[in-house]
Amino acid sequence: MTPEINRRGCLGLALALSACSQARAAQAPVALGDRAHFLAQPRYREALTACFSHVLGCGAPMVLPTHDPAGPIVAFRFPGGGAISVQFTPEALDEAQARRGAWLELRCEDPAALEVAVLAAGLPVIHYAATTTFYFAAPGGQVFGIARRDRAELKG
């Protein structure tokens, strides 16, 4: 004789196992990766390439193969680690809209020197009252902040 299967018991066990899995996942530390990607309108390609290549010191971009008709993708490796890729497509947000998207943080050995380079390049400075971080907009509107350890709000 075959034992009868208790469906409610199996469902309860499945839910309990799922809850345990979720609890374990919640305890695992989460970190932001070393890569980022964003879209930009094609008219900013030359200025963005110059910004990443020269102002931010990334050097010449790599052109990534894509079969996406939306547009080409270029990628830059930062000299201190990490990478960013940009897809140029007419579907990208306009400059004002991009400034209201995600803001990315840059880290470097000499934040003051990078701030000077950004200012010398004529990139727009973005002021945000909640922090003393130096923010600027790359061509096309993507906002970057330059991380500093000496920010006033970090001192206690």
CYANA upper distance limits for C-alpha pairs under 8 A (distance plus 0.5 A):
  6 ASN  CA     10 CYS  CA      6.91
  7 ARG  CA     11 LEU  CA      6.61
  8 ARG  CA     12 GLY  CA      6.56
  9 GLY  CA     13 LEU  CA      6.65
 10 CYS  CA     14 ALA  CA      6.63
 11 LEU  CA     15 LEU  CA      6.69
 12 GLY  CA     16 ALA  CA      6.65
 13 LEU  CA     17 LEU  CA      6.66
 14 ALA  CA     18 SER  CA      6.64
 15 LEU  CA     19 ALA  CA      6.65
 16 ALA  CA     20 CYS  CA      6.77
 17 LEU  CA     21 SER  CA      6.75
 18 SER  CA     22 GLN  CA      6.74
 19 ALA  CA     23 ALA  CA      6.62
 20 CYS  CA     24 ARG  CA      6.72
 21 SER  CA     25 ALA  CA      6.71
 22 GLN  CA     26 ALA  CA      6.60
 23 ALA  CA     27 GLN  CA      6.98
 24 ARG  CA     28 ALA  CA      7.15
 34 ASP  CA     81 GLY  CA      7.86
 34 ASP  CA     82 GLY  CA      4.96
 34 ASP  CA     83 ALA  CA      6.86
 35 ARG  CA     82 GLY  CA      6.10
 35 ARG  CA     83 ALA  CA      5.35
 35 ARG  CA     84 ILE  CA      6.01
 35 ARG  CA     85 SER  CA      8.44
 36 ALA  CA     83 ALA  CA      7.08
 36 ALA  CA     84 ILE  CA      5.24
 36 ALA  CA     85 SER  CA      6.93
 37 HIS  CA     84 ILE  CA      6.02
 37 HIS  CA     85 SER  CA      5.20
 37 HIS  CA     86 VAL  CA      6.20
 37 HIS  CA     87 GLN  CA      8.27
 38 PHE  CA     85 SER  CA      7.13
 38 PHE  CA     86 VAL  CA      5.66
 38 PHE  CA     87 GLN  CA      6.99
 39 LEU  CA     86 VAL  CA      6.03
 39 LEU  CA     87 GLN  CA      5.30
 39 LEU  CA     88 PHE  CA      6.37
 39 LEU  CA     89 THR  CA      7.25
 39 LEU  CA     92 ALA  CA      5.79
 39 LEU  CA     93 LEU  CA      8.00
 40 ALA  CA     44 TYR  CA      7.36
 40 ALA  CA     45 ARG  CA      8.21
 40 ALA  CA     86 VAL  CA      7.18
 40 ALA  CA     87 GLN  CA      6.67
 40 ALA  CA     88 PHE  CA      5.43
 40 ALA  CA     89 THR  CA      6.68
 40 ALA  CA     90 PRO  CA      8.17
 40 ALA  CA     92 ALA  CA      5.61
 40 ALA  CA     93 LEU  CA      7.40
 40 ALA  CA     94 ASP  CA      8.43
 40 ALA  CA    140 GLY  CA      6.54
 41 GLN  CA     45 ARG  CA      7.92
 41 GLN  CA     88 PHE  CA      5.77
 41 GLN  CA     89 THR  CA      5.63
 41 GLN  CA     90 PRO  CA      5.58
 41 GLN  CA     91 GLU  CA      7.59
 41 GLN  CA     92 ALA  CA      5.84
 41 GLN  CA     93 LEU  CA      7.79
 41 GLN  CA     94 ASP  CA      7.73
 41 GLN  CA    140 GLY  CA      7.36
 42 PRO  CA     88 PHE  CA      5.34
 42 PRO  CA     89 THR  CA      6.18
 42 PRO  CA     90 PRO  CA      6.81
 44 TYR  CA     48 LEU  CA      6.28
 44 TYR  CA    139 PRO  CA      6.49
 44 TYR  CA    140 GLY  CA      6.26
 45 ARG  CA     49 THR  CA      6.48
 45 ARG  CA     88 PHE  CA      7.43
 46 GLU  CA     50 ALA  CA      6.73
 47 ALA  CA     51 CYS  CA      6.60
 47 ALA  CA    139 PRO  CA      6.51
 48 LEU  CA     52 PHE  CA      6.72
 48 LEU  CA    138 ALA  CA      7.21
 48 LEU  CA    139 PRO  CA      5.92
 48 LEU  CA    140 GLY  CA      8.03
 49 THR  CA     53 SER  CA      6.28
 49 THR  CA     60 ALA  CA      8.31
 49 THR  CA     61 PRO  CA      7.74
 50 ALA  CA     54 HIS  CA      6.04
 50 ALA  CA     55 VAL  CA      7.59
 51 CYS  CA     55 VAL  CA      5.48
 51 CYS  CA     56 LEU  CA      6.83
 51 CYS  CA    138 ALA  CA      7.53
 51 CYS  CA    139 PRO  CA      8.11
 52 PHE  CA     56 LEU  CA      5.43
 52 PHE  CA     57 GLY  CA      6.90
 52 PHE  CA     58 CYS  CA      6.10
 52 PHE  CA     59 GLY  CA      7.77
 52 PHE  CA     76 PHE  CA      7.59
 53 SER  CA     57 GLY  CA      5.86
 53 SER  CA     58 CYS  CA      5.13
 53 SER  CA     59 GLY  CA      4.71
 53 SER  CA     60 ALA  CA      6.02
 53 SER  CA     61 PRO  CA      7.60
 53 SER  CA     76 PHE  CA      8.19
 54 HIS  CA     58 CYS  CA      7.27
 54 HIS  CA     59 GLY  CA      7.01
 55 VAL  CA    114 LEU  CA      8.42
 55 VAL  CA    117 ALA  CA      6.56
 55 VAL  CA    118 VAL  CA      7.01
 55 VAL  CA    121 ALA  CA      7.54
 56 LEU  CA     78 PHE  CA      8.18
 56 LEU  CA    114 LEU  CA      7.97
 57 GLY  CA     78 PHE  CA      7.53
 57 GLY  CA     79 PRO  CA      7.32
 58 CYS  CA     76 PHE  CA      6.42
 58 CYS  CA     77 ARG  CA      6.12
 58 CYS  CA     78 PHE  CA      5.43
 58 CYS  CA     79 PRO  CA      6.50
 59 GLY  CA     76 PHE  CA      7.87
 59 GLY  CA     77 ARG  CA      8.32
 60 ALA  CA     76 PHE  CA      7.77
 61 PRO  CA     74 VAL  CA      6.38
 61 PRO  CA     75 ALA  CA      5.85
 61 PRO  CA     76 PHE  CA      5.50
 61 PRO  CA     77 ARG  CA      8.33
 62 MET  CA     74 VAL  CA      6.03
 62 MET  CA     75 ALA  CA      5.62
 62 MET  CA     76 PHE  CA      7.00
 63 VAL  CA     72 PRO  CA      7.97
 63 VAL  CA     73 ILE  CA      6.49
 63 VAL  CA     74 VAL  CA      5.02
 63 VAL  CA     75 ALA  CA      6.88
 64 LEU  CA     72 PRO  CA      7.87
 64 LEU  CA     73 ILE  CA      5.95
 64 LEU  CA     74 VAL  CA      6.34
 64 LEU  CA     75 ALA  CA      7.47
 65 PRO  CA     72 PRO  CA      8.18
 65 PRO  CA     73 ILE  CA      7.89
 66 THR  CA     72 PRO  CA      7.14
 66 THR  CA     73 ILE  CA      7.65
 68 ASP  CA     72 PRO  CA      8.16
 70 ALA  CA     88 PHE  CA      7.91
 70 ALA  CA     89 THR  CA      5.69
 70 ALA  CA     90 PRO  CA      7.93
 70 ALA  CA     91 GLU  CA      8.09
 71 GLY  CA     87 GLN  CA      6.75
 71 GLY  CA     88 PHE  CA      5.68
 71 GLY  CA     89 THR  CA      5.49
 72 PRO  CA     87 GLN  CA      6.15
 72 PRO  CA     88 PHE  CA      6.27
 72 PRO  CA     89 THR  CA      8.19
 73 ILE  CA     85 SER  CA      7.06
 73 ILE  CA     86 VAL  CA      5.93
 73 ILE  CA     87 GLN  CA      4.71
 73 ILE  CA     88 PHE  CA      6.93
 74 VAL  CA     85 SER  CA      6.01
 74 VAL  CA     86 VAL  CA      5.91
 74 VAL  CA     87 GLN  CA      7.05
 75 ALA  CA     83 ALA  CA      7.51
 75 ALA  CA     84 ILE  CA      6.11
 75 ALA  CA     85 SER  CA      4.51
 75 ALA  CA     86 VAL  CA      6.81
 76 PHE  CA     83 ALA  CA      6.03
 76 PHE  CA     84 ILE  CA      5.92
 76 PHE  CA     85 SER  CA      6.75
 77 ARG  CA     81 GLY  CA      7.40
 77 ARG  CA     82 GLY  CA      6.56
 77 ARG  CA     83 ALA  CA      4.86
 77 ARG  CA     84 ILE  CA      7.19
 78 PHE  CA     82 GLY  CA      6.08
 78 PHE  CA     83 ALA  CA      6.20
 78 PHE  CA     84 ILE  CA      8.49
 80 GLY  CA    107 ARG  CA      8.46
 80 GLY  CA    108 CYS  CA      7.39
 88 PHE  CA     92 ALA  CA      7.94
 93 LEU  CA     97 GLN  CA      6.10
 93 LEU  CA     98 ALA  CA      6.06
 94 ASP  CA     98 ALA  CA      6.60
 94 ASP  CA    140 GLY  CA      7.45
 94 ASP  CA    141 GLY  CA      7.92
 95 GLU  CA     99 ARG  CA      7.01
 95 GLU  CA    139 PRO  CA      8.40
 95 GLU  CA    140 GLY  CA      5.33
 95 GLU  CA    141 GLY  CA      4.76
 95 GLU  CA    142 GLN  CA      8.08
 96 ALA  CA    100 ARG  CA      7.55
 96 ALA  CA    141 GLY  CA      6.83
 97 GLN  CA    101 GLY  CA      7.39
 97 GLN  CA    141 GLY  CA      8.03
 98 ALA  CA    140 GLY  CA      7.72
 98 ALA  CA    141 GLY  CA      5.49
 98 ALA  CA    142 GLN  CA      5.92
 98 ALA  CA    143 VAL  CA      8.22
 99 ARG  CA    103 TRP  CA      8.30
 99 ARG  CA    137 ALA  CA      7.77
 99 ARG  CA    141 GLY  CA      5.61
 99 ARG  CA    142 GLN  CA      6.08
 99 ARG  CA    143 VAL  CA      6.32
101 GLY  CA    142 GLN  CA      8.03
102 ALA  CA    142 GLN  CA      8.35
102 ALA  CA    143 VAL  CA      7.97
103 TRP  CA    142 GLN  CA      7.54
103 TRP  CA    143 VAL  CA      5.50
103 TRP  CA    144 PHE  CA      6.09
103 TRP  CA    145 GLY  CA      7.65
104 LEU  CA    143 VAL  CA      6.94
104 LEU  CA    144 PHE  CA      5.27
104 LEU  CA    145 GLY  CA      6.67
105 GLU  CA    144 PHE  CA      5.99
105 GLU  CA    145 GLY  CA      5.14
105 GLU  CA    146 ILE  CA      6.36
105 GLU  CA    147 ALA  CA      6.82
106 LEU  CA    144 PHE  CA      7.24
106 LEU  CA    145 GLY  CA      6.46
106 LEU  CA    146 ILE  CA      5.43
106 LEU  CA    147 ALA  CA      6.41
107 ARG  CA    111 PRO  CA      7.92
107 ARG  CA    146 ILE  CA      6.61
107 ARG  CA    147 ALA  CA      5.74
107 ARG  CA    148 ARG  CA      8.15
108 CYS  CA    114 LEU  CA      8.43
108 CYS  CA    146 ILE  CA      8.40
108 CYS  CA    147 ALA  CA      8.07
110 ASP  CA    114 LEU  CA      7.10
111 PRO  CA    115 GLU  CA      6.68
111 PRO  CA    146 ILE  CA      6.91
111 PRO  CA    147 ALA  CA      7.53
111 PRO  CA    148 ARG  CA      6.95
112 ALA  CA    116 VAL  CA      6.81
113 ALA  CA    117 ALA  CA      6.77
114 LEU  CA    118 VAL  CA      6.68
114 LEU  CA    146 ILE  CA      8.39
115 GLU  CA    119 LEU  CA      6.72
115 GLU  CA    134 PHE  CA      7.88
115 GLU  CA    146 ILE  CA      8.06
116 VAL  CA    120 ALA  CA      6.52
117 ALA  CA    121 ALA  CA      6.65
118 VAL  CA    122 GLY  CA      7.05
118 VAL  CA    123 LEU  CA      6.33
118 VAL  CA    136 PHE  CA      8.13
119 LEU  CA    123 LEU  CA      6.53
119 LEU  CA    124 PRO  CA      8.32
119 LEU  CA    125 VAL  CA      8.34
123 LEU  CA    136 PHE  CA      6.98
123 LEU  CA    137 ALA  CA      6.78
123 LEU  CA    138 ALA  CA      6.98
123 LEU  CA    139 PRO  CA      8.03
124 PRO  CA    136 PHE  CA      6.00
124 PRO  CA    137 ALA  CA      5.98
124 PRO  CA    138 ALA  CA      8.15
125 VAL  CA    134 PHE  CA      7.97
125 VAL  CA    135 TYR  CA      6.32
125 VAL  CA    136 PHE  CA      4.78
125 VAL  CA    137 ALA  CA      7.00
126 ILE  CA    134 PHE  CA      8.00
126 ILE  CA    135 TYR  CA      5.55
126 ILE  CA    136 PHE  CA      5.62
126 ILE  CA    137 ALA  CA      7.30
126 ILE  CA    143 VAL  CA      8.34
127 HIS  CA    134 PHE  CA      8.08
127 HIS  CA    135 TYR  CA      7.17
128 TYR  CA    132 THR  CA      8.06
128 TYR  CA    133 THR  CA      8.46
128 TYR  CA    135 TYR  CA      8.41
131 THR  CA    153 GLU  CA      7.39
132 THR  CA    151 ARG  CA      6.71
132 THR  CA    152 ALA  CA      7.38
132 THR  CA    153 GLU  CA      7.86
133 THR  CA    145 GLY  CA      6.77
133 THR  CA    146 ILE  CA      6.98
133 THR  CA    147 ALA  CA      7.22
133 THR  CA    148 ARG  CA      7.80
133 THR  CA    151 ARG  CA      7.46
134 PHE  CA    145 GLY  CA      6.05
134 PHE  CA    146 ILE  CA      6.06
134 PHE  CA    147 ALA  CA      8.25
135 TYR  CA    143 VAL  CA      7.14
135 TYR  CA    144 PHE  CA      6.00
135 TYR  CA    145 GLY  CA      4.68
135 TYR  CA    146 ILE  CA      6.94
136 PHE  CA    143 VAL  CA      6.11
136 PHE  CA    144 PHE  CA      6.01
136 PHE  CA    145 GLY  CA      6.97
137 ALA  CA    141 GLY  CA      5.67
137 ALA  CA    142 GLN  CA      5.91
137 ALA  CA    143 VAL  CA      4.89
137 ALA  CA    144 PHE  CA      6.78
138 ALA  CA    142 GLN  CA      5.90
138 ALA  CA    143 VAL  CA      6.80
138 ALA  CA    144 PHE  CA      7.90
149 ARG  CA    154 LEU  CA      8.04
150 ASP  CA    154 LEU  CA      7.60
150 ASP  CA    155 LYS  CA      7.95
151 ARG  CA    155 LYS  CA      7.52
